[in-house]
Amino acid sequence: MKKTILLAAMATSIAATPALAQSAPGGLHVGALAGYEGIDVEAEDGSATANADSAVYGINAGYDIALGGAFVGVEGEISTSSGTTEFPSTFAGARDGLETDAQYYIGARAGFALTPGVTAYGKVGYTSLDTRAFTQAGSLAELEENAGGIRYGGGVQIGLPGPLEARVEYRRSEYDDLASADFGKTTTDQVVVGLGVRF
């Protein structure tokens, strides 16, 4: 009888171990990130497009609620980049250049454990972008504006020794209310890596 009870207890322990090992992380987390940004700008009338590449870097913080092998959470981020786009010389609009600066994001994310210490997640939320519209010839005053939009993406989060964790993430942001009437839809595509601490 004792042997049967012992074997049953061992079987229960073994069966429970994967579920425990693959539990998703929860709690407060803060971190820093850096990576690549590509920006694409369309003229309002569709007559021209422009794009540029730059680095992006920033800080983020959020809070996750663990739900066994899954989690839901909220996250905020402040980052900056220096992409500058210029329409071709044939563009007939008043302002033919756009420069990006600070970016702000707040949104939700949710994910699930793939293996012990490795979590996949998706995210979506509101983002805003500081921009400067200008003329290459300098004949018009610059227009500075904070444009609003939506950001969505996903990534993989990896637990490191101690409270540290790393992530690799892709996200796309779409803006369509820039100050200058010459600019239509503007998008940024970013691939970033991050290092954070979970409390």
Contacts in CASP RR format, 6 or more apart in sequence:
PFRMAT RR
TARGET T0000
AUTHOR 0000-0000-0000
METHOD contacts of the structure
MODEL  1
MKKTILLAAMATSIAATPALAQSAPGGLHVGALAGYEGIDVEAEDGSATA
NADSAVYGINAGYDIALGGAFVGVEGEISTSSGTTEFPSTFAGARDGLET
DAQYYIGARAGFALTPGVTAYGKVGYTSLDTRAFTQAGSLAELEENAGGI
RYGGGVQIGLPGPLEARVEYRRSEYDDLASADFGKTTTDQVVVGLGVRF
19 68 0 8 1.000
19 69 0 8 1.000
21 116 0 8 1.000
22 69 0 8 1.000
22 113 0 8 1.000
22 114 0 8 1.000
22 115 0 8 1.000
22 116 0 8 1.000
22 117 0 8 1.000
23 66 0 8 1.000
23 68 0 8 1.000
23 69 0 8 1.000
23 113 0 8 1.000
24 64 0 8 1.000
24 66 0 8 1.000
24 67 0 8 1.000
24 68 0 8 1.000
24 69 0 8 1.000
24 70 0 8 1.000
24 71 0 8 1.000
24 111 0 8 1.000
24 112 0 8 1.000
24 113 0 8 1.000
24 119 0 8 1.000
25 64 0 8 1.000
25 66 0 8 1.000
25 71 0 8 1.000
25 117 0 8 1.000
25 119 0 8 1.000
25 157 0 8 1.000
25 159 0 8 1.000
25 165 0 8 1.000
25 198 0 8 1.000
26 63 0 8 1.000
26 64 0 8 1.000
26 65 0 8 1.000
26 66 0 8 1.000
26 71 0 8 1.000
26 198 0 8 1.000
27 63 0 8 1.000
27 64 0 8 1.000
27 65 0 8 1.000
27 66 0 8 1.000
27 198 0 8 1.000
27 199 0 8 1.000
28 61 0 8 1.000
28 62 0 8 1.000
28 63 0 8 1.000
28 198 0 8 1.000
28 199 0 8 1.000
29 61 0 8 1.000
29 62 0 8 1.000
29 63 0 8 1.000
29 64 0 8 1.000
29 165 0 8 1.000
29 196 0 8 1.000
29 197 0 8 1.000
29 198 0 8 1.000
29 199 0 8 1.000
30 59 0 8 1.000
30 60 0 8 1.000
30 61 0 8 1.000
30 62 0 8 1.000
30 196 0 8 1.000
30 197 0 8 1.000
31 59 0 8 1.000
31 60 0 8 1.000
31 61 0 8 1.000
31 194 0 8 1.000
31 195 0 8 1.000
31 196 0 8 1.000
31 197 0 8 1.000
32 57 0 8 1.000
32 58 0 8 1.000
32 59 0 8 1.000
32 60 0 8 1.000
32 194 0 8 1.000
32 195 0 8 1.000
32 196 0 8 1.000
33 57 0 8 1.000
33 58 0 8 1.000
33 59 0 8 1.000
33 60 0 8 1.000
33 77 0 8 1.000
33 79 0 8 1.000
33 167 0 8 1.000
33 169 0 8 1.000
33 192 0 8 1.000
33 193 0 8 1.000
33 194 0 8 1.000
33 195 0 8 1.000
34 55 0 8 1.000
34 56 0 8 1.000
34 57 0 8 1.000
34 58 0 8 1.000
34 192 0 8 1.000
34 193 0 8 1.000
34 194 0 8 1.000
35 55 0 8 1.000
35 56 0 8 1.000
35 57 0 8 1.000
35 190 0 8 1.000
35 191 0 8 1.000
35 192 0 8 1.000
35 193 0 8 1.000
36 53 0 8 1.000
36 54 0 8 1.000
36 55 0 8 1.000
36 56 0 8 1.000
36 190 0 8 1.000
36 191 0 8 1.000
36 192 0 8 1.000
37 53 0 8 1.000
37 54 0 8 1.000
37 55 0 8 1.000
37 56 0 8 1.000
37 81 0 8 1.000
37 83 0 8 1.000
37 188 0 8 1.000
37 189 0 8 1.000
37 190 0 8 1.000
38 51 0 8 1.000
38 52 0 8 1.000
38 53 0 8 1.000
38 54 0 8 1.000
38 83 0 8 1.000
38 188 0 8 1.000
38 189 0 8 1.000
38 190 0 8 1.000
39 51 0 8 1.000
39 52 0 8 1.000
39 53 0 8 1.000
39 54 0 8 1.000
39 81 0 8 1.000
39 83 0 8 1.000
39 85 0 8 1.000
39 100 0 8 1.000
39 186 0 8 1.000
39 187 0 8 1.000
39 188 0 8 1.000
40 49 0 8 1.000
40 50 0 8 1.000
40 51 0 8 1.000
40 85 0 8 1.000
40 186 0 8 1.000
40 187 0 8 1.000
40 188 0 8 1.000
40 189 0 8 1.000
41 49 0 8 1.000
41 50 0 8 1.000
41 51 0 8 1.000
41 85 0 8 1.000
41 87 0 8 1.000
41 98 0 8 1.000
41 183 0 8 1.000
41 184 0 8 1.000
41 185 0 8 1.000
41 186 0 8 1.000
42 48 0 8 1.000
42 49 0 8 1.000
42 183 0 8 1.000
42 184 0 8 1.000
42 185 0 8 1.000
42 186 0 8 1.000
43 49 0 8 1.000
43 87 0 8 1.000
43 91 0 8 1.000
43 93 0 8 1.000
43 182 0 8 1.000
43 183 0 8 1.000
43 184 0 8 1.000
44 181 0 8 1.000
44 182 0 8 1.000
44 183 0 8 1.000
44 184 0 8 1.000
46 184 0 8 1.000
47 91 0 8 1.000
47 92 0 8 1.000
48 87 0 8 1.000
48 88 0 8 1.000
48 90 0 8 1.000
48 91 0 8 1.000
49 87 0 8 1.000
50 85 0 8 1.000
50 86 0 8 1.000
50 87 0 8 1.000
50 88 0 8 1.000
50 97 0 8 1.000
50 98 0 8 1.000
51 85 0 8 1.000
52 83 0 8 1.000
52 84 0 8 1.000
52 85 0 8 1.000
53 83 0 8 1.000
54 81 0 8 1.000
54 82 0 8 1.000
54 83 0 8 1.000
54 84 0 8 1.000
54 100 0 8 1.000
55 81 0 8 1.000
55 82 0 8 1.000
56 79 0 8 1.000
56 80 0 8 1.000
56 81 0 8 1.000
56 103 0 8 1.000
56 190 0 8 1.000
56 192 0 8 1.000
57 79 0 8 1.000
57 80 0 8 1.000
57 81 0 8 1.000
58 77 0 8 1.000
58 78 0 8 1.000
58 79 0 8 1.000
58 80 0 8 1.000
59 77 0 8 1.000
59 78 0 8 1.000
59 79 0 8 1.000
60 75 0 8 1.000
60 76 0 8 1.000
60 77 0 8 1.000
60 78 0 8 1.000
61 75 0 8 1.000
61 76 0 8 1.000
61 77 0 8 1.000
62 73 0 8 1.000
62 74 0 8 1.000
62 75 0 8 1.000
62 76 0 8 1.000
63 73 0 8 1.000
63 74 0 8 1.000
64 71 0 8 1.000
64 72 0 8 1.000
64 73 0 8 1.000
64 109 0 8 1.000
65 71 0 8 1.000
65 72 0 8 1.000
65 73 0 8 1.000
69 112 0 8 1.000
69 113 0 8 1.000
70 110 0 8 1.000
70 111 0 8 1.000
70 112 0 8 1.000
70 113 0 8 1.000
71 110 0 8 1.000
71 111 0 8 1.000
71 112 0 8 1.000
71 119 0 8 1.000
71 121 0 8 1.000
72 108 0 8 1.000
72 109 0 8 1.000
72 110 0 8 1.000
72 111 0 8 1.000
73 108 0 8 1.000
73 109 0 8 1.000
73 110 0 8 1.000
74 106 0 8 1.000
74 107 0 8 1.000
74 108 0 8 1.000
74 109 0 8 1.000
75 105 0 8 1.000
75 106 0 8 1.000
75 107 0 8 1.000
75 108 0 8 1.000
75 109 0 8 1.000
75 123 0 8 1.000
76 105 0 8 1.000
76 106 0 8 1.000
76 107 0 8 1.000
77 103 0 8 1.000
77 104 0 8 1.000
77 105 0 8 1.000
77 106 0 8 1.000
78 102 0 8 1.000
78 103 0 8 1.000
78 104 0 8 1.000
78 105 0 8 1.000
79 102 0 8 1.000
79 103 0 8 1.000
79 105 0 8 1.000
80 101 0 8 1.000
80 102 0 8 1.000
80 103 0 8 1.000
81 100 0 8 1.000
81 101 0 8 1.000
81 103 0 8 1.000
81 188 0 8 1.000
82 99 0 8 1.000
82 100 0 8 1.000
82 101 0 8 1.000
83 99 0 8 1.000
83 100 0 8 1.000
84 97 0 8 1.000
84 98 0 8 1.000
84 99 0 8 1.000
84 100 0 8 1.000
85 97 0 8 1.000
85 98 0 8 1.000
85 99 0 8 1.000
86 96 0 8 1.000
86 97 0 8 1.000
86 136 0 8 1.000
87 93 0 8 1.000
87 96 0 8 1.000
87 97 0 8 1.000
93 182 0 8 1.000
94 135 0 8 1.000
94 140 0 8 1.000
94 180 0 8 1.000
94 182 0 8 1.000
95 133 0 8 1.000
95 134 0 8 1.000
95 135 0 8 1.000
95 140 0 8 1.000
95 143 0 8 1.000
95 180 0 8 1.000
95 182 0 8 1.000
95 183 0 8 1.000
96 135 0 8 1.000
96 136 0 8 1.000
96 182 0 8 1.000
97 133 0 8 1.000
97 134 0 8 1.000
97 135 0 8 1.000
97 136 0 8 1.000
98 131 0 8 1.000
98 132 0 8 1.000
98 133 0 8 1.000
98 134 0 8 1.000
98 178 0 8 1.000
98 180 0 8 1.000
98 183 0 8 1.000
98 186 0 8 1.000
99 131 0 8 1.000
99 132 0 8 1.000
99 134 0 8 1.000
100 129 0 8 1.000
100 130 0 8 1.000
100 131 0 8 1.000
100 188 0 8 1.000
101 129 0 8 1.000
101 130 0 8 1.000
101 131 0 8 1.000
101 132 0 8 1.000
102 129 0 8 1.000
102 130 0 8 1.000
103 127 0 8 1.000
103 128 0 8 1.000
103 129 0 8 1.000
103 130 0 8 1.000
103 173 0 8 1.000
103 188 0 8 1.000
104 127 0 8 1.000
104 128 0 8 1.000
104 129 0 8 1.000
105 125 0 8 1.000
105 126 0 8 1.000
105 127 0 8 1.000
105 128 0 8 1.000
105 151 0 8 1.000
105 173 0 8 1.000
106 125 0 8 1.000
106 126 0 8 1.000
107 123 0 8 1.000
107 124 0 8 1.000
107 125 0 8 1.000
107 126 0 8 1.000
107 151 0 8 1.000
108 123 0 8 1.000
108 124 0 8 1.000
108 125 0 8 1.000
109 121 0 8 1.000
109 122 0 8 1.000
109 123 0 8 1.000
109 124 0 8 1.000
109 154 0 8 1.000
110 121 0 8 1.000
110 122 0 8 1.000
111 119 0 8 1.000
111 120 0 8 1.000
111 121 0 8 1.000
111 122 0 8 1.000
112 119 0 8 1.000
112 120 0 8 1.000
112 121 0 8 1.000
113 119 0 8 1.000
114 120 0 8 1.000
114 156 0 8 1.000
117 158 0 8 1.000
117 159 0 8 1.000
118 156 0 8 1.000
118 157 0 8 1.000
118 158 0 8 1.000
118 159 0 8 1.000
119 156 0 8 1.000
119 157 0 8 1.000
119 158 0 8 1.000
120 154 0 8 1.000
120 155 0 8 1.000
120 156 0 8 1.000
120 157 0 8 1.000
121 154 0 8 1.000
121 155 0 8 1.000
121 156 0 8 1.000
121 157 0 8 1.000
122 152 0 8 1.000
122 153 0 8 1.000
122 154 0 8 1.000
122 155 0 8 1.000
123 151 0 8 1.000
123 152 0 8 1.000
123 153 0 8 1.000
123 154 0 8 1.000
123 171 0 8 1.000
124 150 0 8 1.000
124 151 0 8 1.000
124 152 0 8 1.000
124 153 0 8 1.000
125 150 0 8 1.000
125 151 0 8 1.000
125 152 0 8 1.000
126 148 0 8 1.000
126 149 0 8 1.000
126 150 0 8 1.000
126 151 0 8 1.000
127 148 0 8 1.000
127 149 0 8 1.000
127 150 0 8 1.000
127 151 0 8 1.000
127 173 0 8 1.000
127 175 0 8 1.000
128 146 0 8 1.000
128 147 0 8 1.000
128 148 0 8 1.000
128 149 0 8 1.000
129 146 0 8 1.000
129 147 0 8 1.000
129 148 0 8 1.000
129 149 0 8 1.000
129 173 0 8 1.000
129 175 0 8 1.000
129 186 0 8 1.000
129 188 0 8 1.000
130 144 0 8 1.000
130 145 0 8 1.000
130 146 0 8 1.000
131 144 0 8 1.000
131 145 0 8 1.000
131 146 0 8 1.000
131 147 0 8 1.000
131 178 0 8 1.000
131 179 0 8 1.000
131 186 0 8 1.000
132 142 0 8 1.000
132 143 0 8 1.000
132 144 0 8 1.000
133 142 0 8 1.000
133 143 0 8 1.000
133 144 0 8 1.000
133 145 0 8 1.000
133 178 0 8 1.000
133 179 0 8 1.000
133 180 0 8 1.000
133 182 0 8 1.000
133 183 0 8 1.000
134 140 0 8 1.000
134 142 0 8 1.000
134 143 0 8 1.000
143 179 0 8 1.000
143 180 0 8 1.000
144 179 0 8 1.000
145 178 0 8 1.000
145 179 0 8 1.000
145 180 0 8 1.000
147 175 0 8 1.000
147 176 0 8 1.000
147 177 0 8 1.000
147 178 0 8 1.000
147 179 0 8 1.000
147 186 0 8 1.000
148 175 0 8 1.000
148 177 0 8 1.000
149 173 0 8 1.000
149 174 0 8 1.000
149 175 0 8 1.000
149 176 0 8 1.000
149 177 0 8 1.000
150 173 0 8 1.000
150 174 0 8 1.000
151 171 0 8 1.000
151 172 0 8 1.000
151 173 0 8 1.000
151 174 0 8 1.000
152 171 0 8 1.000
152 172 0 8 1.000
153 169 0 8 1.000
153 170 0 8 1.000
153 171 0 8 1.000
153 172 0 8 1.000
154 169 0 8 1.000
154 170 0 8 1.000
154 171 0 8 1.000
155 167 0 8 1.000
155 168 0 8 1.000
155 169 0 8 1.000
155 170 0 8 1.000
156 167 0 8 1.000
156 168 0 8 1.000
156 169 0 8 1.000
157 165 0 8 1.000
157 166 0 8 1.000
157 167 0 8 1.000
158 165 0 8 1.000
158 166 0 8 1.000
158 167 0 8 1.000
159 165 0 8 1.000
159 166 0 8 1.000
160 166 0 8 1.000
163 197 0 8 1.000
163 198 0 8 1.000
163 199 0 8 1.000
164 195 0 8 1.000
164 196 0 8 1.000
164 197 0 8 1.000
164 198 0 8 1.000
165 195 0 8 1.000
165 196 0 8 1.000
165 197 0 8 1.000
165 198 0 8 1.000
166 193 0 8 1.000
166 194 0 8 1.000
166 195 0 8 1.000
166 196 0 8 1.000
167 193 0 8 1.000
167 194 0 8 1.000
167 196 0 8 1.000
168 191 0 8 1.000
168 192 0 8 1.000
168 193 0 8 1.000
168 194 0 8 1.000
169 190 0 8 1.000
169 191 0 8 1.000
169 192 0 8 1.000
169 193 0 8 1.000
169 194 0 8 1.000
170 189 0 8 1.000
170 190 0 8 1.000
170 191 0 8 1.000
171 189 0 8 1.000
171 190 0 8 1.000
171 192 0 8 1.000
172 187 0 8 1.000
172 188 0 8 1.000
172 189 0 8 1.000
172 190 0 8 1.000
173 187 0 8 1.000
173 188 0 8 1.000
173 190 0 8 1.000
174 185 0 8 1.000
174 186 0 8 1.000
174 187 0 8 1.000
175 185 0 8 1.000
175 186 0 8 1.000
175 187 0 8 1.000
176 184 0 8 1.000
176 185 0 8 1.000
176 186 0 8 1.000
178 184 0 8 1.000
178 186 0 8 1.000
END
